[in-house]
Amino acid sequence: MKELTVKQKLVFEAIKEFIDKNSFPPTCNELKNILGYSSPNSITGHLDFIEKKGYIKRTPAIARSIVVLQA
């Protein structure tokens, strides 16, 4: 499994913390707000790479579809 970049690690950790706190995954907009990004497209890009590296799984067109595969 490929290692995450620093920014990808921050996104991945934010996802895990959100799920631990709320028992459901965050949306891209929620992640954008948590991490201080101005565009949800930035988050989507990070999620694409995190998914390609095997840390999460998403279902297209479902807002809360993030499933953590690697802790």
C-alpha positions as CSV (number, residue, x, y, z in Angstrom):
1,M,0.0,0.0,0.0
2,K,1.3,3.4,-0.9
3,E,1.9,6.0,1.8
4,L,-0.2,9.1,2.1
5,T,1.2,12.6,1.6
6,V,1.0,15.0,4.5
7,K,-2.2,16.7,3.2
8,Q,-3.8,13.3,2.4
9,K,-3.0,12.2,6.0
10,L,-4.7,15.3,7.4
11,V,-7.8,14.5,5.3
12,F,-7.8,10.9,6.3
13,E,-7.4,11.7,10.0
14,A,-10.2,14.2,9.7
15,I,-12.5,11.5,8.2
16,K,-11.7,9.1,11.0
17,E,-12.2,11.7,13.7
18,F,-15.5,12.8,12.2
19,I,-16.7,9.1,12.0
20,D,-15.6,8.5,15.6
21,K,-17.5,11.6,16.8
22,N,-20.7,11.3,14.7
23,S,-20.9,7.5,13.8
24,F,-21.3,8.5,10.1
25,P,-18.8,9.8,7.5
26,P,-18.5,13.5,6.5
27,T,-19.5,15.0,3.2
28,C,-17.0,16.8,1.0
29,N,-18.4,20.2,2.2
30,E,-18.0,19.2,5.8
31,L,-14.4,18.1,5.2
32,K,-13.8,21.4,3.4
33,N,-15.0,23.4,6.4
34,I,-13.2,21.3,8.9
35,L,-9.9,21.6,7.1
36,G,-10.3,25.2,6.0
37,Y,-10.3,24.6,2.2
38,S,-12.1,27.1,0.0
39,S,-13.2,24.5,-2.6
40,P,-14.8,21.1,-2.3
41,N,-12.9,20.1,-5.4
42,S,-9.7,20.2,-3.4
43,I,-11.2,17.7,-1.0
44,T,-12.5,15.5,-3.9
45,G,-9.0,15.4,-5.3
46,H,-7.5,14.3,-2.0
47,L,-10.3,11.7,-1.6
48,D,-9.6,10.3,-5.1
49,F,-5.9,9.7,-4.3
50,I,-6.7,8.3,-0.8
51,E,-9.1,5.9,-2.4
52,K,-6.6,4.9,-5.1
53,K,-4.1,4.2,-2.3
54,G,-6.6,1.8,-0.6
55,Y,-7.3,3.7,2.6
56,I,-11.0,4.4,1.9
57,K,-13.8,3.3,-0.4
58,R,-16.5,5.6,-1.8
59,T,-19.7,5.1,-3.8
60,P,-20.3,7.7,-6.5
61,A,-23.3,10.0,-6.1
62,I,-23.8,9.2,-2.4
63,A,-22.8,12.1,-0.2
64,R,-21.8,10.1,2.9
65,S,-20.3,7.1,1.2
66,I,-16.8,7.1,2.7
67,V,-15.8,3.8,4.3
68,V,-12.4,3.6,6.0
69,L,-10.6,0.5,5.0
70,Q,-7.3,1.1,6.8
71,A,-7.0,2.4,10.3
